[in-house]
Amino acid sequence: MKIVGIYLAAGNSSRMGRHKLALPVGMRTVGSLALETALRSPLDEIYIITKDTDPVEWLSPHIQLNSACTIIKCPSSHKGQSESLRRGIQQAQKNSADAVMILLADQPFITVQMITNMINCLKSNPTCPFVATSFEQTIMPPVLFTSSMYPELLKIRGDKGARSILRGKLLQRGILLPCTDKRLVFDIDTKDDYLEFKKIVATK
């Protein structure tokens, strides 16, 4: 079973006021943390979706040269997250991936264990269309979709992500894996988020 990661890194950082993925974390950057985690996981490949104007200097050379990574430019990313998502799904279809895991580049505390548990859950439930993380009954990334969901994912338009289709009868067919630690699904959107992130890192 070929399972790939779609690493969404083409946001405008409008609420931050600067390119948030390039913000420093010691010798690394905010945008590199979840990617490094994903590279240590059982995912077979990772497609890094970026803006076409992004020089990806926030990624270290060793990540950029990693054979498991493919950097995909999305010229239409300004139209919303769905554009980046579709680019990733199209690449997954081209490479005959059996499933995709949607990962956010601004979610720095996801763990290898989270990714592994989701993959194992899907493999144990092969007819399940998706496995999603949930926190306090709210669906959060990462979300793992089988190839049966590609057509629905490709229909999404505007500034919407994969979660937008997880409702109604479809929601009942998938599996939600509860997350009890809010830090694991923490994402960085604002300056206050970044300050909070640095406090959490300092206490680890």
C-alpha positions in Angstrom: 0.0 0.0 0.0 1.6 3.2 -1.1 0.8 6.2 1.2 2.1 9.6 0.5 2.0 12.9 2.4 0.7 16.1 0.9 2.5 18.9 2.8 0.5 22.1 2.4 3.0 25.0 2.5 1.6 27.6 0.1 -0.4 29.8 2.5 -0.2 33.6 2.4 0.7 34.0 6.1 -1.7 37.0 6.0 -2.5 36.9 9.7 1.2 36.7 10.6 2.3 39.6 8.4 5.4 37.8 7.2 6.3 34.3 5.9 5.6 32.2 8.9 7.2 29.0 7.6 10.6 30.9 7.6 10.3 31.9 11.2 13.3 30.6 13.2 13.2 27.8 15.7 16.8 27.6 16.9 18.8 26.5 13.8 15.6 25.3 12.0 12.4 26.9 10.8 8.7 26.6 11.7 7.9 25.1 8.3 10.6 22.4 8.5 9.5 20.8 11.8 6.4 18.9 10.7 8.2 17.9 7.5 11.1 16.4 9.4 8.6 14.5 11.5 6.8 13.2 8.3 10.1 12.1 6.9 10.7 9.9 9.9 7.3 8.3 9.5 6.2 5.3 7.4 5.0 7.7 4.6 6.5 6.6 1.3 6.8 10.0 -0.3 6.0 13.6 0.6 4.8 16.3 -1.9 5.6 19.8 -0.6 3.2 22.2 -2.1 4.5 25.8 -2.2 3.7 29.1 -3.8 5.4 29.5 -7.2 7.2 32.6 -5.8 8.6 30.7 -2.8 12.4 30.1 -3.0 11.9 27.5 -0.2 14.9 28.9 1.7 13.0 27.8 4.9 13.9 24.2 3.9 17.4 23.0 4.6 19.4 21.7 1.6 19.3 18.1 2.9 15.5 18.2 3.0 15.3 19.7 -0.5 17.6 17.0 -1.8 15.9 14.2 0.0 14.7 11.6 -2.5 11.4 11.1 -0.6 10.5 14.8 -1.1 9.0 16.4 -4.2 8.6 20.2 -4.2 5.5 21.2 -6.3 4.9 24.8 -7.2 1.3 26.0 -7.2 0.9 29.1 -9.3 -2.8 29.4 -8.3 -2.3 29.1 -4.5 -3.6 32.7 -4.1 -7.1 31.4 -4.8 -7.1 29.3 -1.6 -6.0 26.1 0.0 -8.0 24.0 -2.3 -5.7 24.8 -5.2 -2.7 23.4 -3.3 -4.7 20.4 -2.2 -5.7 19.6 -5.8 -2.1 19.8 -6.9 -1.1 17.3 -4.4 -4.0 14.9 -5.2 -3.1 15.1 -8.9 0.5 14.2 -8.2 -0.8 11.3 -6.0 -2.9 10.0 -8.9 0.0 10.3 -11.3 2.1 8.2 -9.0 -0.6 5.7 -8.3 -0.7 6.4 -4.5 -3.3 4.3 -2.6 -3.8 7.0 0.0 -2.7 10.5 0.9 -2.2 12.1 4.3 -2.9 15.8 4.4 -0.3 17.6 6.5 -0.1 21.3 7.4 3.3 23.0 7.4 2.2 25.3 10.3 1.4 22.4 12.6 4.8 21.9 14.2 4.1 19.4 17.0 2.6 16.4 15.1 4.4 13.2 15.9 5.6 10.1 14.1 3.4 8.1 16.4 0.3 10.1 15.3 1.1 9.4 11.6 2.0 5.8 12.2 -1.3 5.2 14.2 -3.4 6.6 11.4 -1.6 4.5 8.8 -2.0 1.4 10.9 -5.6 2.2 11.4 -6.3 2.5 7.7 -4.5 -0.7 6.9 -6.6 -2.5 9.5 -9.8 -1.1 8.1 -9.2 -1.2 4.3 -12.8 -0.3 3.4 -12.6 2.9 5.5 -12.5 6.0 3.2 -10.6 8.2 5.7 -8.9 8.4 9.1 -8.8 11.8 10.8 -7.4 13.3 13.9 -10.0 14.8 16.3 -9.6 17.1 19.3 -12.6 17.7 21.5 -14.9 16.3 18.8 -13.5 18.6 16.1 -11.7 17.2 13.1 -8.1 18.4 12.8 -5.2 17.7 10.5 -3.5 15.4 9.8 -6.2 13.5 7.8 -5.6 10.3 5.8 -7.7 9.6 2.7 -7.8 6.6 0.5 -7.8 6.9 -3.3 -11.6 6.4 -3.4 -11.8 10.0 -2.0 -9.7 11.6 -4.7 -12.6 12.6 -6.9 -14.4 14.4 -4.0 -11.1 16.1 -2.9 -10.6 17.4 -6.5 -14.0 19.0 -6.4 -13.1 21.4 -3.5 -12.8 25.0 -4.5 -11.9 28.3 -2.8 -10.1 28.7 0.5 -11.3 25.3 1.9 -9.3 22.3 3.0 -10.0 18.6 3.0 -12.0 18.8 6.2 -14.8 20.6 4.3 -16.0 17.3 2.8 -16.1 15.4 6.1 -19.7 15.7 7.0 -23.0 13.9 6.7 -23.0 10.2 5.7 -19.3 10.3 4.7 -18.3 11.4 8.2 -20.0 8.3 9.6 -18.0 6.0 7.3 -14.6 7.2 8.5 -12.6 6.8 11.7 -11.7 9.6 14.1 -8.6 9.1 16.3 -9.0 11.3 19.4 -6.0 13.5 20.3 -5.9 14.4 24.0 -3.0 16.8 23.9 -3.9 20.2 22.4 -0.3 20.9 21.7 -0.1 18.1 19.1 -2.7 19.9 16.9 -1.5 23.4 17.7 -1.0 25.5 14.5 0.8 28.9 14.0 -1.3 31.6 12.4 -0.6 34.8 14.3 2.3 36.5 16.1 0.7 35.5 19.4 0.7 31.9 18.2 4.4 32.1 17.4 5.1 33.5 20.9 3.1 30.7 22.4 5.0 28.2 20.2 8.3 29.5 21.4 7.2 29.2 25.1 6.2 25.5 24.5 9.5 24.8 22.8 11.4 26.4 25.6 9.8 24.1 28.2 10.4 20.9 26.3 
